[in-house]
Amino acid sequence: MTVIDEIERELTTPSQALIEEIATLDGDITVLGVGGKVGPSVAIMAQRAVEAAGVDKVVYGVARFSDPAAKASLERAGVTAVTADLTDDLELDAIPDAANVIYMAGNKFGTVGNEHFTWMMNSYLPGRVAQRFRASRIVVFSTLVTYPLADVATGGSRESDPPGPIGEYAASCVGRERMFEHFSRKHGTPVLLFRLGYSIETRYGVLQEIAQAVHDGTPIPLEMGHASVIWQRDVAEYALRSVTLATSPPRALNITGPEIVSIRWLAERFGERFGRVPIFDGQESGTAYVMDGSALQSEFGYPTTTVPQMIDTVAEWVDAAKPLIGKPTKFQQRQGAF
């Protein structure tokens, strides 16, 4: 087993609580837009939970699969991979029905100069999917940038706060939520709006970017001086367990860790591990994209991976110059230009 295999196995290991919930969940599970960074973890964890529960249930992973290796990886894990372009009506209609849908399709990076495509993916397509799967329970991946920048001192944005998108990407994500809300109200479809911020693991994310900057001696901008983070394994588990929380009208749930993390503090911790002094640029603002995760913790308890554990794992990975995914989060962006 390679080091990458070990990471991906850890990221897809279901908890006993998830296995027990899968055992009582009716119907199959479909992950739409399974080809991103988090999607494979969700689908493979679902399949492993199904096998551990000993139930007869199909887990579908749907994407265009421009990379054949991604499809093969899912199939090796037992996931039924379905090649389909969700933007093609005929292909969308041909996707097998499933009682439980995790919707992960969307577009973020490259929005500037290609705004029309982002709006199509993030606002138009959700309306089509909501109609196609009106008879399903749907967990809709969303984002913390549907909120405005929040006052760090008050604990971050809460689910009851109104949206305040900055930039076209964020506005299109509010559009995604509104499309699912509309068709949930129209058809009675149970929906959970899964507002994520920020998923991380050893090979990408806020912590990896900060660690790499400290390791390389690159200045770290501090204006976006705080962040909300959560380990990807916990994200995958919460996505699957949130199916039972779906309601009509939809409920929103912030998916993040229990603390708001200081970027300066993170850099200093990585500096201690690397024997380097971090280089900072500017000063912290009083606002940032941060969320209050207390409602999530009330439902499922605290995430299994703590920030100190994340720091140790990421520091070891970066210091050993192991492979990275190479997709920056742009978490420091305050003007909404992705």
N, C-alpha and C positions, 0 to 999 in steps of 0.2 A: 504494500500500500504506500503510495507516494504521500508527501507532506500535504499536497493539495487534496488528495483523497481524504486524508485525516481531517482536514479543515471542513470539507463539505459533509463528511459524516457527522461531525459535531454539530454543524449548522442544521442538520435535518433529523436529529434525534428527538422523537416525541416524548413528552412527559407521560407519566402514568395517568394524570388528569385528562390529557388529550386523548389517550387511548381509550379511556372509559367513556368519554363523550362521543368519540367516533363509533363506539360499539352500539350506542343508542340512537345515533343520528340516522334518520331515514334518507334513502336515496344516494345517488352518485355525487361526485364532486368534480367540478370543472374549474380549472384555472385559465382564465382568458388573458392573453398577453403574458405567457409564461416565460418569454425569452429574455427578460431583463435580469438585473443583478439579483433581485430577491425572489423572482418567480420560481426558479428551479428548486429553491429551498422549500417553498410552500408546497409545491406539488410532490416532491420526494418525501417530505415529512408526512404529508397526508397518506401517501402510499405505505410508508413504514407503519403508520398508526393503524391503517386498515389491516395490514398483515398481522400486527401484534394483537389486535382485537379479535382476529379470526372471523371477520365478517365478510360477506359477499358484496363488494362495493367496487365500482370502477372509478379510478382517478384519471381524468382527462387533462392533458396539458396542451393548450391551443396557442399556436403562434405561426408566423410565416416560416420560421426556421431557415433563415438565410445561411446560418452556420449548421451544416449537417451534424457536426460533432455534438451540438447542444441537444438535438433531437435524439441522437444515439445514447447520450448520457441519461436522459429521462427514461428511455425504453429499457436500458440496462437495470434501472432501479424499479422497473415494473409499472411505470406510468404509461398510460395509453396516449401517445403523442399524436395530435391531430394537426396536420398542416392546413392552415386557412388564413386568408387575408380578411380580417374583420371588417375592413372597409368595403369589401365586395359583398353586396346583398345576397347573392346566390350562395357564396361560401359561408357567410354568416348563418343563413337559414339551414345549411346542411350540417352544422355542428350538432352532435348528439345532445338531446335534452339531458338536463341534470337538475336535481332538486336543490343543489347547493352550488353557488357560483362565486368564485373569487375573481373580481374584475380588476386587472392590473395594467391594462393598456393605456398608453398616453405618450405625450411628447413634451420634453422640457428643453434639453440643450439644443442649440441651433435655432431657437425661436426668433431671435433678432434677425430680420431679413426674410424670415419664412413664417411670418405670423399666421398666414392663412392656413397653413398645414397644422399648426399647433391648435388653432381653434377647431378645425375639423376633427382632429384626434381627441381633443379634450372636452369638446362641448357637443358637436354634432353626433359623433359616433356613440357616445354614451346614451343618447336618446334612442338610437337604433337598437343598441344592445338591451336597454331597459324594456323595449317592446318585445324583442325576440325572446327574452327570458323572463317574461312577466309572471310566469307560474313558478319561478324559483325563489329561493332566499338568496340575496346578493350582498356580499361584502365588497364595498367599493373603495379601492385604495385612493386616498386623497392626500393632502399635504398641509403642513403647518403654514405655508405661505398664503393660504386662503385668509388667514388673519393678518392684521396690520402688525408692524413692529410693536412689541409689547414692552411695558415697563418692567425691567428685570426685578426691581425691588418688590413688585406685587406678586411675583410667582408665575408670571407668564399667562398666555391666553387660555381661557376656559371655553368649554363647549358652548356655553350660553352666550359668549361674546359674538357680536355681529361680524360678518366678514368685512375685510378692509384690504382687498388685494392691491398690491403695488406692481404695476407692469402688466403686460398682456398675458404672459404665462400664468401668473397668479389669477388674473381675471378669468381666463379660460378654465382654470381648475374650479373656480366658483361655478362656472357654467356647467361643468361636469356634475357637481353636486346638485345643482338646480334641475338638470334634466332627469336625474334619477329620482329626485324628490317629486317632480311633476308626475312621472309615470307610476311611481309608488302610490301617490294619492289617487291617480286615475284608476289603476288596476288592483290596488290593495297589495302590491308586491312588498314583502318585507325587505328592508334595506338597512344596512349599517354603513355609515360614512366613516371610513378608517383613516383618520387624519394623522399621518406619519411624520415624525421628525426627530432626529435623523437616524436612519438605519446605518449601522457600521459593522464591519468585521475586520479581520487582520489586513485584508488586501485593499480596502478602500474606505472612504468615509472621513469624517471630521478628525478623528484621532489619528488616523494614518497620515493625513495631510499635515497636521501639526507636528507629529513625530518626524516626518520626512524633512520638514523645514528646519527643525532644530538640529537634526542629524547633519543636514547639508549646509547649515549656516545661512539659511535664507531668511530675510526679514519677515516677520509675521505681523500683518496688519491687525490692529486692535480695535478699530471702530466698531466692528461687530464682535464685541468682547465676550459674548456668552453664547452657549448653544445648548439645545436639548438633544440627547443621544440615547440610543437603545441598541442592544446587540441584535444582530440579524436572526439568530435562532429564536429569540423571544418574539420578534416581529412575526416570523412564520407561524409560530404556535398561536399567538393572539389572533392572527388572521383566520385561522381555522376554527378556533374556539368562539370567535365573534359571530359566526353564522347563527348561533342560537340567540344572539342579542338583536338580530335584525327585526325591525318593526315597520309598520306603516301608520302614519308618516315616518320617515326615516329618523333614526337616532345618530348623532355624531359622537365619536369617541376619539380622544387624543391618545395617540400611541407613542409614548416616550417614557424615558426613565423617570425616577422619582426626584432627581435633583437637576437644577440648572447649573451647568458646568462653566467655569471661567476659562477662557482661552489662555489667559496669562498663566493661571494655575496649572493647566494641562502642560503648557510648554515648559514650565519650571520642573514639573515631575519628569518629563522626558529628558530634560537637560541633566537631571540628577542621574538618570540611568545611562546616558551616553557620555557623561563627563564633559558636557558642553554648556556654555552659557547662551540661552536663547537671545536672539536679536529681535527687538520689537520695533514696530513702526506706528507712531501715533498713540492715542489714548482711547480708552473704552468710552463708548456712548452709554447712556442710561437705558437705551432700548435695544432690542434684538429679536430675532425670530426664536422665541422660546414659548413653551407650553406647560400647562399644569396637567400632570398625569394622574391626579388623585382618583378620578373616576375609573380609570383603567385598573388601578391598584385595588379599588373597592371590588371590582368584578373578579380579578384573577390573582390578586396578591402582587408582591414585588417581583420584578424581573429576576431571572435566575443568575444573570451575569451582572456584576457590579462594575462601577467605573474603575476602581483600582484593579480589578481583574482585567478589564479591557486594556488599561494602560500597560500592564505587564505583558500581555499577549502581543499587543501591537508593537511595543518597544523591542521585544525579542525578534519579531518578524522584520522590522525595519533595520535593526542593527545587523541582521544577518543578510541583508540585501536580497531577500526572497522575492518571488514574482508578485507584481501588483496588477490590479485590474486596469488602472490607468484612466479612470473616469472621474475627474474632480467633481466635488459636490457644488462648488461655487457658493458655499454657505456664507461667505463674507459679502455677497452681493446685497446691497441695501436699496438699489433702485429698480429691482425687478427685471434686469436685463440679462436673460439667460441665452 
